[in-house]
Amino acid sequence: MALPAAFFVLDADLPHLTGLDAKVAALVAPVLADMGFELVRVAILGRESPTVQIMADRADGSLIAIEDCEQISHAVGAVLDIEDPLPGAWTLEVSSAGIDRPLTRAKDWNRFAGHLAKAEVNIPIDGRKRFSGILLGAEEGLGRLRLEDGTEVALPLSDMRRARLVLTDELIAASAHMMGVSDDGAPEDPVPPGDKPARKTH
């Protein structure tokens, strides 16, 4: 039986999701919050044996480490086992948002204001769907960009197909503060995007 499309609004800063993605997000977000993390993105890929991708950050904005991913994987996997929103076998993948992270929430647009980003909307604005420019923040459901020609555009966050930061020297320098440093003064090793502990259940 197909799940009806529905919006789950737990927090104004949660990603805009519908359907099964939203249902999983509603189950996962409180678990992450209790552990001191924030949900950045949920994506369910495939049909026969779907993969549930969870992207998270620490609540203080720093990047998560491999050990954090393992803790999240166990906690989230247990909740999904009990609630059983996905029939049959599935795989759970947990990762950090990474440096050139997706911008899924208004707070992401505000937090990284001043950095370069690319965005794509579902419905064209002034005849175009893709935009690239400097983040100017977000308010009232709109993410704002200053384009290369100096003009500004407001993009509806609820209609965002994808948006992410562009890797620049400035972004790398800013991200170094989020990663922190270890006791010996060397940068900690946050989990790189794509390096995800996985859990498979039936």
N, C-alpha and C positions, 0 to 999 in steps of 0.2 A: 504494500500500500504506500503510495507516494505521500511524502510529508507536505502539508500545505505551506506555502510561503508565509513567513511571519517575521516580524521584527521583535527582537528581545532587547529592551533598553534597561540595562543594569546600571550604566554609568555613562555620562555624557561623553567620556573620553574613550569608550569602547569603539572598535572599528565598526563601520557600517556593514552589516551582514544580513542576509536573508536565508530562509529555508533551513537546511540541515546545518550549514555553517553557523548560522545564528544559534541554533539549538545547542550545538557543541560548545560554542563560545559561552553561552549562558551557564553551562555546566562547569566549564573550565575556569572562567575568570575568577569566581569566588575562591576556588582552590588555590590559584596562583596568588591572589591577594593575601590569603591567610599565611602564605609562605614568604611574603615579602617581595613578590614579583608582580609584573604587569603583563597582560596579554597584548601583544602587538598585532598578531595576525593569526587567523585560522584558515586553513585551506584543506579541502577534502578532494583527493585526486583518485580517479579510477572508480569502477563500479563493482566488479566481481570481488576483488579483495582490496578495498580502498585503503589509501594511505592518508592518515590524519596528520597534517603538518601544523605544529604549534610553534609560533615564534614569540619569544618573551624577552623582557628586560628586567633588571632589578628595579624595584620601586623608586630607588634613588637616582635612576637614570643610567647607572653604570652597566657595562656589558656583562652578561652571564658567562660563567666558565663551564667546562665540561662536567664538573661535579654537580653544578646547579642543574644542568640538563638531565642528569641521571636522577636527581631527586624529583624534578618536575615530572619526568617520564613515569616514575613509580606512582606518584600521587595522582596524576591525571589518568594514567592507565587504570588505576583502581576505581576511580569514579566512573569512567566510561564502561568498565566491566559491569558495575552495579546498575547504572542507568540504562545501559544497552541501547544507545541511540542508533547504532550501526549493526545491521543484521550480518551474521556470518563472520568470517575472519577479516581482520584489519591490522594495519601496521601503524604504530605511533612514532612520529619523528619530532624531536624537540630541538630547537636551535636558537642561537642568539640572533638578534636583528642585524648584527654586523655594522660596519661603518657606513657603507653606502646603503643604508636601511630603507625599507619602504615607509612611506608616510601615510599611515592608515587612520590617524586620529588628529583632531584639531590641535591637541597639545604637541604633537610632533611638528606641525607647521610652525607653532609658536616657539618651541624649544630650539629649532634649527633655523630660525629667521636669520637672514644674512648669508646663508649658504646656497649654493647652486643646486637646482633640482629639475627633474623632468616629470611631467604629468600628462596623463591621457584621460579624457572624459568620454562617456558613452554617446552623449548628444553634442553635436558640434556647437561651438560658440564662435560667432562671427565667421562661420564657414570652416573652422578648423577644430580638430580633436586633440592634437598634440601640442604641448607647450614646453618651453625650456626657459628658465630664468631664475632670479634670486628670490628666495622665499621672503615674504613680507608678513607672515603670520596668518592667523585665521580667526574669524569671528562671525557669529550668526550663521554658521553652517557653510561659510565660504572660505576657501583657501586662496590667498592672494600671491601673485607672482609679478615681479618686475621683469619684463622681457628685454631682449638685447637692444631693441630700438628705444627703450626708455618708457614704453607704455606699460600700464598695469592692467592685469586681468584678474577677475574674481571667478573661481571655479567652485561649483557646488560639490561639497565633500560627499554628499549622498549619491552623486552621479559619477564618482571617480572610478575609472576602470583600473588605473594604476598610477602610483606616484612614488618616486624614490629620490633619495639624494644622489648627487653625482660626486664621485670620488675626486677630491681636489686636495692640494697640499694644506689648505686652510682647514678642511674638514678633518684630515688626518691629525693635524695638530690639536684641534679641539677635542677629538675623540680620545687622544692620549690622556686627557684629564679624567674622562669617564672610565677608562680602563684601570687607572690607578697604577701604583708601583708596588713591587714586592719588597720584602724586608731588606734584600740586598741592593735595592735601588733599581732593579731591572723591571721592565713592564711585565705585568701579569699576562698569562696566556689565556685570553678569552676564547671561547669556542668559535672557530670560523664558520661562516655560513656554509652549509652543506655537510659539515662534520657533526652528525647527529646520532646520539644514542637511539636505538630503535627498540620497539617492543611490539611483539606480535601476539595476538590473542584470538580466541575462537568463541 
